[in-house]
Amino acid sequence: AAFAEEGRLLVGFGYPSPSSPPPSFPASPCVRLYDLGKRRLLKRADSGCLSGKGGREGGRPGGGITRLLHQGSWIYAVDCLTGVHALYYLPGENTFTLVADMEASPRLVTDALLLDTRTVAGADRQGNIFVARTPWEAVMSVEGVGLGNEQKGGREEGIGPTGGRAFWEVCGEGGEAPSRLESLVEYHVGETVSAMVPARLGRKGEGARMGLLYATIEGTLGILSPLYSPREKEVLLKVEGALLKLCAGGEGKEEVDRGLFVTARDLVTFRSAIRPAKGVIDLDVIVAAGAERRAWAAKKAKLSAEEVEEVLNETLAGMTLMRG
């Protein structure tokens, strides 16, 4: 992975077989910054090994940096085997600080995009979609907002406001970052996601929502859209939970067999992999249930059927504009 900006080139390296890398090619995943020289590119900064020998759980050999996402001084390096690494570039010192990375479980990442300076969304080969965020304490530690000489809640003491020790000592011990990216969303869509792009759900100025459009290798298109009000989240979450219990239990078995809950995925038996499902309300379940089943779920959740239908219609309004 590589991109150029302001006369400099940022390159992500890595080789899946460290025993036989090409000549002058780094075997371990790393990020390097190059500047233009008279005859060749000049290396200005090197992140060092991002995932290799000495890492947690006996080490996690990386497969190579396949995508680089950046905003300002923040760089997110996507390793095709170990997930996302958050780096901070210090221009005055020409160094990269490894701020945070993902959990110990391998992530065979297929695509990723940056939602804001701290948040990245991605998908892996096992059919999972995730959203992860750099902890605020880690952001303050490298941007010099004031954690003092100790990173609160971290694994290392004595990390200064520039984060220099986090790079030289922690990264030098096998590529383990001092912090972990916080998991905000985990969901299994059942197919390998090949591409993700931000999208507006409807025409501009008509109440349309922004969302995340994804495509799978089997041709399926799906949308993740944020919920903007606590009322939407509370009502839809309770209704979805009641409907899933109905599908999984004996009371709803006949309805499942008749296809009343048929969608593009087997939502009842398998909703997560690697980590539990988190941060997603699946409208496929709620819409496919029909008004009668939603009324039953509303009663179980101690809600009125009218309130459930009103919230559902408001949520689907932007998507209706898109389909039209």
C-alpha positions as CSV (number, residue, x, y, z in Angstrom):
1,A,0.0,0.0,0.0
2,A,1.2,3.5,-0.8
3,F,0.1,7.1,-1.3
4,A,1.8,10.4,-2.0
5,E,1.1,13.8,-0.5
6,E,3.0,17.1,-0.4
7,G,6.0,15.6,-2.2
8,R,6.4,12.6,0.2
9,L,5.5,9.0,-0.2
10,L,4.1,6.8,2.6
11,V,4.5,3.1,2.0
12,G,3.3,0.0,3.8
13,F,5.5,-3.1,3.6
14,G,5.3,-6.7,4.6
15,Y,5.9,-10.2,3.3
16,P,3.9,-13.3,4.1
17,S,6.9,-15.6,4.2
18,P,9.7,-14.0,6.3
19,S,12.1,-16.9,5.5
20,S,12.5,-15.9,1.9
21,P,11.7,-12.2,1.3
22,P,12.9,-10.4,-1.8
23,P,16.3,-8.6,-1.5
24,S,16.1,-5.3,0.5
25,F,12.5,-6.0,1.3
26,P,11.4,-5.8,5.0
27,A,10.0,-9.2,6.1
28,S,7.9,-7.8,8.9
29,P,5.0,-5.4,8.4
30,C,6.1,-1.8,8.7
31,V,5.3,1.7,7.5
32,R,8.0,4.0,6.0
33,L,8.0,7.6,4.9
34,Y,10.1,8.6,1.9
35,D,11.2,12.0,0.5
36,L,12.5,12.9,-2.9
37,G,16.2,12.9,-3.4
38,K,18.3,13.8,-6.4
39,R,18.7,10.2,-7.6
40,R,16.6,8.0,-5.3
41,L,13.9,8.1,-2.6
42,L,15.3,9.0,0.9
43,K,13.9,7.2,3.9
44,R,12.8,9.8,6.5
45,A,10.8,7.7,9.0
46,D,10.3,4.0,9.8
47,S,7.6,2.6,12.1
48,G,9.6,-0.6,12.8
49,C,8.0,-4.0,13.2
50,L,4.3,-3.7,13.7
51,S,3.6,-7.4,14.4
52,G,6.3,-10.0,14.6
53,K,8.4,-12.0,17.1
54,G,7.9,-11.3,20.7
55,G,4.3,-10.0,20.4
56,R,1.5,-11.1,22.8
57,E,0.2,-14.6,22.8
58,G,3.6,-15.9,21.6
59,G,3.8,-13.5,18.7
60,R,1.7,-12.7,15.7
61,P,3.5,-12.8,12.4
62,G,2.0,-10.2,10.0
63,G,1.2,-10.7,6.4
64,G,1.8,-7.2,5.0
65,I,0.2,-3.8,5.0
66,T,-2.5,-3.8,2.3
67,R,-4.1,-0.4,3.0
68,L,-3.1,2.9,4.5
69,L,-5.7,5.4,5.9
70,H,-4.8,8.8,7.1
71,Q,-6.2,12.0,8.4
72,G,-3.8,14.7,9.6
73,S,-1.0,13.1,11.6
74,W,-3.0,9.9,12.2
75,I,-2.3,6.9,10.1
76,Y,-4.1,3.6,10.2
77,A,-2.1,0.7,8.7
78,V,-4.2,-2.3,7.8
79,D,-2.4,-5.6,8.0
80,C,-4.1,-8.4,6.0
81,L,-3.5,-10.9,8.8
82,T,-3.4,-9.0,12.1
83,G,-5.9,-6.2,11.6
84,V,-5.5,-2.4,12.1
85,H,-2.6,-0.5,13.7
86,A,-3.0,3.1,14.7
87,L,0.1,5.2,14.2
88,Y,0.8,8.9,15.0
89,Y,3.4,10.8,13.0
90,L,5.6,13.3,14.8
91,P,6.8,15.7,12.0
92,G,9.4,17.4,14.2
93,E,11.1,14.2,15.1
94,N,10.3,12.3,11.9
95,T,9.1,9.3,13.8
96,F,6.0,7.1,14.0
97,T,4.4,6.3,17.3
98,L,2.5,3.0,17.5
99,V,-0.5,4.1,19.6
100,A,-3.0,1.2,19.5
101,D,-3.8,-2.1,17.7
102,M,-6.5,-4.7,17.6
103,E,-7.1,-7.6,19.9
104,A,-5.0,-10.8,19.9
105,S,-7.4,-12.7,17.5
106,P,-6.3,-12.7,13.9
107,R,-8.2,-10.5,11.5
108,L,-7.9,-11.3,7.8
109,V,-8.9,-7.8,6.7
110,T,-10.3,-7.4,3.2
111,D,-11.2,-3.7,3.2
112,A,-11.3,-0.7,5.6
113,L,-12.1,3.0,5.6
114,L,-11.7,5.9,8.0
115,L,-14.8,7.3,9.6
116,D,-13.1,10.1,11.5
117,T,-9.7,10.7,13.1
118,R,-10.2,8.1,15.8
119,T,-12.6,5.6,14.2
120,V,-12.0,3.0,11.4
121,A,-14.5,0.6,9.9
122,G,-13.5,-2.7,8.2
123,A,-14.4,-6.2,7.2
124,D,-12.6,-9.5,7.3
125,R,-12.5,-12.7,5.2
126,Q,-14.7,-14.5,7.7
127,G,-17.7,-12.3,6.9
128,N,-17.5,-9.9,9.8
129,I,-17.9,-6.2,9.8
130,F,-16.3,-4.2,12.6
131,V,-15.9,-0.6,13.7
132,A,-13.0,0.2,16.1
133,R,-11.9,3.4,17.8
134,T,-8.6,4.7,19.3
135,P,-9.1,5.2,23.0
136,W,-9.2,8.8,24.1
137,E,-6.5,8.3,26.7
138,A,-4.2,7.1,24.0
139,V,-5.0,10.1,21.7
140,M,-4.2,12.5,24.5
141,S,-0.9,10.7,25.3
142,V,0.5,11.4,21.8
143,E,-1.1,14.7,21.1
144,G,0.2,16.2,24.4
145,V,-3.2,17.0,26.0
146,G,-2.0,16.0,29.4
147,L,-1.7,12.5,30.8
148,G,1.5,13.5,32.5
149,N,4.3,11.0,32.7
150,E,2.0,8.0,33.2
151,Q,-0.6,6.6,30.8
152,K,-3.6,5.9,32.9
153,G,-5.0,2.4,32.4
154,G,-2.2,1.4,30.0
155,R,0.3,-1.4,30.3
156,E,3.4,0.8,30.4
157,E,4.4,3.6,32.8
158,G,6.5,6.6,32.0
159,I,5.0,7.3,28.5
160,G,5.5,11.0,28.0
161,P,3.1,13.4,26.2
162,T,5.0,12.8,22.9
163,G,4.5,9.1,23.1
164,G,8.2,8.5,22.2
165,R,8.7,5.7,24.7
166,A,5.7,3.9,23.4
167,F,7.5,3.6,20.1
168,W,11.0,2.9,21.1
169,E,10.4,0.5,24.0
170,V,7.1,-1.2,23.3
171,C,7.3,-1.4,19.5
172,G,10.9,-2.6,19.9
173,E,9.7,-5.5,21.9
174,G,7.8,-7.2,19.2
175,G,5.3,-4.7,17.8
176,E,2.8,-4.6,20.7
177,A,1.1,-1.3,21.1
178,P,0.4,0.2,24.6
179,S,-3.3,0.3,24.0
180,R,-6.1,-1.6,22.2
181,L,-8.6,-0.2,19.7
182,E,-12.0,-0.1,21.3
183,S,-14.6,-2.3,19.7
184,L,-17.8,-0.4,18.8
185,V,-19.4,-2.7,16.3
186,E,-19.1,-6.4,15.6
187,Y,-21.5,-8.2,13.2
188,H,-21.4,-11.3,10.9
189,V,-23.0,-10.8,7.5
190,G,-22.4,-14.3,6.3
191,E,-20.3,-13.5,3.2
192,T,-16.8,-12.1,2.7
193,V,-17.0,-8.3,2.2
194,S,-14.9,-7.2,-0.7
195,A,-15.6,-3.4,-0.6
196,M,-16.9,-0.7,1.7
197,V,-17.8,2.9,0.8
198,P,-19.6,5.8,2.6
199,A,-23.0,6.5,1.0
200,R,-25.9,8.9,1.3
201,L,-29.2,7.0,1.7
202,G,-31.4,9.2,-0.5
203,R,-31.3,12.6,-2.1
204,K,-29.5,15.5,-0.3
205,G,-31.8,17.7,1.7
206,E,-34.7,15.3,2.1
207,G,-33.9,13.9,5.5
208,A,-31.6,11.2,4.1
209,R,-29.1,9.5,6.3
210,M,-25.4,8.8,5.8
211,G,-24.5,5.1,5.8
212,L,-21.9,2.6,5.1
213,L,-22.5,0.6,1.9
214,Y,-20.7,-2.8,1.5
215,A,-20.5,-5.4,-1.2
216,T,-19.6,-9.1,-0.9
217,I,-17.9,-11.5,-3.2
218,E,-21.2,-13.2,-3.9
219,G,-22.8,-9.9,-5.1
220,T,-24.8,-9.0,-2.0
221,L,-25.2,-5.3,-1.2
222,G,-25.8,-4.2,2.4
223,I,-26.1,-0.9,4.3
224,L,-25.1,0.1,7.8
225,S,-26.8,3.3,8.9
226,P,-26.3,5.0,12.3
227,L,-29.2,5.7,14.7
228,Y,-29.3,9.3,15.7
229,S,-31.8,9.2,18.6
230,P,-31.8,7.2,21.8
231,R,-35.5,6.5,21.3
232,E,-34.8,4.7,18.0
233,K,-32.1,2.6,19.6
234,E,-34.2,1.7,22.7
235,V,-37.3,0.7,20.8
236,L,-35.8,-1.2,17.9
237,L,-33.3,-3.0,20.2
238,K,-36.2,-4.3,22.4
239,V,-38.3,-5.4,19.4
240,E,-35.4,-7.1,17.7
241,G,-34.5,-9.0,20.9
242,A,-38.1,-10.2,21.3
243,L,-38.4,-11.4,17.7
244,L,-35.1,-13.3,17.9
245,K,-36.3,-15.1,21.0
246,L,-39.5,-15.9,19.1
247,C,-37.5,-17.3,16.2
248,A,-35.2,-19.4,18.3
249,G,-37.9,-20.8,20.6
250,G,-40.6,-23.4,20.0
251,E,-43.2,-20.7,19.9
252,G,-41.8,-19.3,16.6
253,K,-40.6,-22.5,14.9
254,E,-43.6,-22.9,12.6
255,E,-43.3,-19.3,11.5
256,V,-39.6,-19.8,10.7
257,D,-40.4,-23.0,8.7
258,R,-43.0,-21.1,6.7
259,G,-40.4,-18.5,5.7
260,L,-41.8,-15.5,7.5
261,F,-38.3,-14.6,8.7
262,V,-36.4,-15.5,5.5
263,T,-33.7,-13.0,4.7
264,A,-30.4,-13.1,2.8
265,R,-28.7,-14.6,5.9
266,D,-29.4,-17.1,8.7
267,L,-29.9,-14.4,11.3
268,V,-31.1,-16.6,14.2
269,T,-28.4,-19.3,14.4
270,F,-25.3,-17.3,13.5
271,R,-24.9,-13.6,14.1
272,S,-21.2,-13.3,15.2
273,A,-17.8,-14.8,14.9
274,I,-14.5,-14.0,16.7
275,R,-16.4,-11.7,19.1
276,P,-20.0,-11.5,20.1
277,A,-22.4,-9.4,18.0
278,K,-22.3,-5.8,19.2
279,G,-23.6,-2.4,18.2
280,V,-25.9,-3.5,15.4
281,I,-29.7,-3.7,15.2
282,D,-30.8,-5.8,12.2
283,L,-33.8,-4.4,10.5
284,D,-34.1,-7.5,8.3
285,V,-35.5,-9.3,11.3
286,I,-37.9,-6.5,12.2
287,V,-39.2,-5.8,8.7
288,A,-39.5,-9.5,7.7
289,A,-41.6,-10.2,10.8
290,G,-44.6,-8.3,9.6
291,A,-46.9,-6.0,11.6
292,E,-48.6,-8.8,13.5
293,R,-45.4,-10.2,14.9
294,R,-44.0,-6.7,15.6
295,A,-47.2,-6.0,17.7
296,W,-46.6,-9.3,19.6
297,A,-42.9,-8.3,20.2
298,A,-44.0,-4.8,21.3
299,K,-46.3,-6.3,23.9
300,K,-43.4,-8.5,25.2
301,A,-41.1,-5.5,25.4
302,K,-43.8,-3.4,27.2
303,L,-44.2,-1.0,24.3
304,S,-47.2,0.1,22.2
305,A,-47.5,-1.3,18.7
306,E,-48.2,2.2,17.4
307,E,-44.9,3.5,18.8
308,V,-42.9,0.6,17.3
309,E,-44.4,1.3,13.8
310,E,-43.8,5.0,14.1
311,V,-40.1,4.5,15.0
312,L,-39.6,1.9,12.3
313,N,-41.1,4.1,9.6
314,E,-38.9,7.0,10.7
315,T,-35.8,4.8,10.5
316,L,-36.7,3.4,7.1
317,A,-37.6,6.8,5.6
318,G,-34.1,7.6,4.2
319,M,-33.8,4.1,2.8
320,T,-37.2,4.4,1.1
321,L,-35.9,7.6,-0.6
322,M,-32.8,5.7,-1.8
323,R,-34.9,2.8,-3.3
324,G,-37.2,5.3,-5.0
